[in-house]
Amino acid sequence: MKCLLITVAFVALFYCSESVLQCYECNQGPDPCKTPKNCSSEYDTCLWVKLGEQTNVYSCWKKSTCDVKDIEAHFHIGTFKYKCCNKNLCNSSPTTMAGSIITLGIASVLTASTLLFR
């Protein structure tokens, strides 16, 4: 019984504790951001915005304002691409994500060929 109470208390502690979303946060040129930030509790989404050809913005954001109208008003720009997501460090640029997928694919092929030709 004592073990059960300790287990319940342990689970309740982790269940009640609020996890903090972590997003990349940078205002920079075309290179991907590598600076993680713990978002404050009011921000529940990560944002990536491409402003023109040379500027990427990475930030914590509110899901309720993650739409074209609100982003356009915030950045004062008419043409942009954006992505909102709500997993830790999910706001890497699509270019970075494509590069990761290609790298993973190459690694899988190399691993498979190594196993086949043993």
N, C-alpha and C positions, 0 to 999 in steps of 0.2 A: 504494500500500500504506500509506504514511504517513497519507494522508487517511482511509483505512478505519479505521486504529487510533485516530485522533483521534475519529472518529464513534462508534466502539464505546465508547470511554472516556467520551464525553459522554453517550451514552444510558445507560450503566451508572451514572453519577453520579446522574442523575435517577431512574432505576429503583430504585436502592437507597435514595434519600433518602425518608424517611417524611413524607408530607404530614400537616399538622395540620388537624383538623376545626375549623371556625369556627361557633359557634352564638351566638344572641342570649342574653344573660344579664341578667335583671332579676326582681325581685319587686315587683310594682306593681299599681296599680288596673286599670281596664278598658281603658286605652289600650295600643296595641301597643308592644313594646320596640324600641328602636333602638340598643341597645348591643351591638356584636359582641365576642366574646371568643374567643381561641385556646384550645381545649380541651387539657388535658394528655393525654399518650398513653394513659392508662388509660380515657379517655372516648371512646367510638366512636359516639355517637348524640346528637342534639339532642332536647331535650324541651320541650314546651309543655303546661302544665297550667292548666285553669280551675278555680279553687277558689271555689265560690259564684258570686254575680253580679258582684262587684267586684274580684276578685283574679286576676291572671294571673301565672304563674311561667314563666320562660324559663331554660333551663339546659343545660349539658353533662351527659351522662348515660351510663350503661352499658347497652348493648343487652340484656345478660343480665338486667337488672333492670327492663326496660321492660314491665311488666305491671301489671294492676290491683292485685294483692296487694302487690307491693313499693312501688308508688307510694302506695297507701293507707297502708301502714305508715310510710313516710318522712314524709308530710305530715300524718298523724294526722287524716284526714278521710274520710268515707264516700261523699260524693257529689262527683264531679268528672268533667271531660272531659279527655282527654289525647291527645297525638300525639307519636310518636317518629319520627325520620327521620335519615338519615345523609349528607346533602349539606350543603355550606356554607350557613349562614344559612337553613336550611329550616324552622326552628321559629317562624316568624311565626304569629300566630293565624289560624284559619280565616276570621275576619272580614276580616282584612287581605288574605288570599289571595283571597277573593271580590271585594273591592274592586279588587284588581289585575286580576283577570280581566275585571270589568265595564269598567274603564278601558281595557284592551287591546282589548276588543270595540268600544267606542265609537271608539277611534282607528282601528281597522281599517275600520269603516263610513265614517268621515269620509274616510279615504285613498281608499277605493274610489269613493266618490261624487265626490271631486275628480277622479279619473282618468276617470270616466265623462262628466262634464260639461265637459270641456275643449274 
